[in-house]
Amino acid sequence: MVCEHGHKYYKSSVCPSCPTCNKENKPKASFLSKLSSPARNALIQKEVDTVQKLSKYTEKEILNFHGIGPASLPIMRASLEEEGLSFMDK
């Protein structure tokens, strides 16, 4: 595959994210910088780019986003707790 910026890459999945672009666009700060590219992209796609926005979702809702798995939850929980926040209850 070739992304819109001309980077050539191979993906075995149907997810069209370019690994080179993901690395170049990785945030330097914020909770998003601590997550894997698939999890970060899933949250950005849903416009969840702050812990305040993250706190408006339940863990179950977050896990339903394509690209987010259970390994991301402890990172997100810790980021929320640092700001005195948590995931919404059911």
C-alpha contacts under 8 A as a table, 3 or more apart, distances in Angstrom:
res1	aa1	res2	aa2	distance
1	M	8	K	5.71
1	M	9	Y	5.37
1	M	10	Y	5.88
1	M	11	K	7.60
2	V	5	H	7.80
2	V	6	G	5.65
2	V	7	H	5.40
2	V	8	K	4.44
2	V	9	Y	6.27
3	C	6	G	5.32
3	C	7	H	5.43
3	C	8	K	6.69
3	C	9	Y	7.99
3	C	17	S	7.97
3	C	18	C	6.19
4	E	7	H	7.56
7	H	18	C	7.39
7	H	20	T	6.83
7	H	21	C	7.88
9	Y	18	C	6.87
9	Y	19	P	7.37
11	K	14	V	7.31
11	K	15	C	7.63
11	K	16	P	7.93
17	S	21	C	7.75
17	S	22	N	7.25
18	C	21	C	5.31
18	C	22	N	6.12
19	P	22	N	5.00
19	P	23	K	6.22
20	T	23	K	5.20
20	T	24	E	6.24
21	C	24	E	5.04
21	C	25	N	5.96
22	N	25	N	5.20
22	N	26	K	6.00
22	N	37	S	6.38
23	K	26	K	5.36
26	K	33	S	6.25
26	K	37	S	7.92
27	P	30	S	7.11
27	P	32	L	6.68
27	P	33	S	5.06
28	K	33	S	5.93
29	A	32	L	7.38
29	A	33	S	5.69
30	S	33	S	5.78
30	S	34	K	7.67
30	S	50	T	7.52
31	F	34	K	5.54
31	F	35	L	7.20
31	F	50	T	7.51
31	F	51	V	7.20
31	F	75	I	7.88
31	F	76	M	7.06
31	F	79	S	5.93
32	L	35	L	5.46
32	L	40	R	5.71
32	L	49	D	7.16
33	S	40	R	7.78
34	K	75	I	7.09
35	L	39	A	6.13
35	L	40	R	5.75
35	L	72	S	6.61
35	L	75	I	7.23
36	S	39	A	5.41
36	S	40	R	6.03
36	S	72	S	7.82
37	S	40	R	5.02
37	S	41	N	5.90
38	P	41	N	5.18
38	P	42	A	6.11
38	P	67	G	4.70
38	P	68	I	6.69
39	A	42	A	5.10
39	A	43	L	6.37
39	A	66	H	7.97
39	A	67	G	4.97
39	A	68	I	4.58
39	A	69	G	7.52
39	A	72	S	7.16
40	R	43	L	5.31
40	R	44	I	6.17
41	N	44	I	5.05
41	N	45	Q	5.96
41	N	67	G	7.49
42	A	45	Q	5.20
42	A	46	K	6.47
42	A	65	F	6.21
42	A	66	H	6.16
42	A	67	G	5.61
42	A	68	I	6.80
43	L	46	K	5.12
43	L	47	E	6.14
43	L	48	V	4.97
43	L	49	D	6.71
43	L	65	F	7.68
44	I	47	E	4.74
44	I	48	V	5.53
44	I	49	D	5.90
45	Q	48	V	7.57
48	V	51	V	7.79
48	V	53	K	5.45
48	V	54	L	5.84
49	D	53	K	6.81
49	D	54	L	7.51
50	T	53	K	5.31
50	T	54	L	6.28
51	V	54	L	4.72
51	V	55	S	6.05
51	V	79	S	7.05
51	V	80	L	5.85
51	V	83	E	7.75
51	V	85	L	7.81
52	Q	55	S	5.24
52	Q	56	K	7.04
52	Q	85	L	7.61
53	K	56	K	5.49
53	K	57	Y	7.70
54	L	57	Y	5.85
54	L	80	L	7.92
54	L	87	F	7.05
55	S	58	T	7.58
55	S	80	L	7.13
55	S	85	L	6.47
55	S	86	S	5.56
55	S	87	F	4.62
55	S	88	M	5.96
56	K	87	F	6.62
56	K	88	M	5.79
57	Y	61	E	6.09
57	Y	62	I	6.56
57	Y	87	F	5.85
57	Y	88	M	5.39
58	T	61	E	5.20
58	T	62	I	6.41
58	T	87	F	5.19
58	T	88	M	4.66
58	T	89	D	5.94
58	T	90	K	6.39
59	E	62	I	5.12
59	E	63	L	6.16
59	E	73	L	7.52
59	E	87	F	6.25
59	E	88	M	7.56
60	K	63	L	5.12
60	K	64	N	6.40
61	E	64	N	5.21
61	E	65	F	7.06
62	I	65	F	5.51
62	I	68	I	7.12
63	L	66	H	7.75
63	L	68	I	5.61
63	L	69	G	6.00
63	L	70	P	7.01
64	N	68	I	7.35
65	F	68	I	5.83
68	I	72	S	6.58
69	G	72	S	5.85
69	G	73	L	7.48
70	P	73	L	5.45
70	P	74	P	7.97
71	A	74	P	6.66
71	A	75	I	7.83
72	S	75	I	5.50
72	S	76	M	6.35
73	L	76	M	5.06
73	L	77	R	5.95
74	P	77	R	5.01
74	P	78	A	6.07
75	I	78	A	5.26
75	I	79	S	6.22
76	M	79	S	5.06
76	M	80	L	6.14
77	R	80	L	5.11
77	R	81	E	6.11
77	R	86	S	6.61
77	R	87	F	7.40
78	A	81	E	5.03
78	A	82	E	6.18
79	S	82	E	5.23
79	S	83	E	6.86
80	L	83	E	5.41
80	L	84	G	6.37
80	L	85	L	4.77
80	L	86	S	5.30
80	L	87	F	7.58
81	E	84	G	4.79
81	E	85	L	5.21
81	E	86	S	6.15
82	E	85	L	7.41
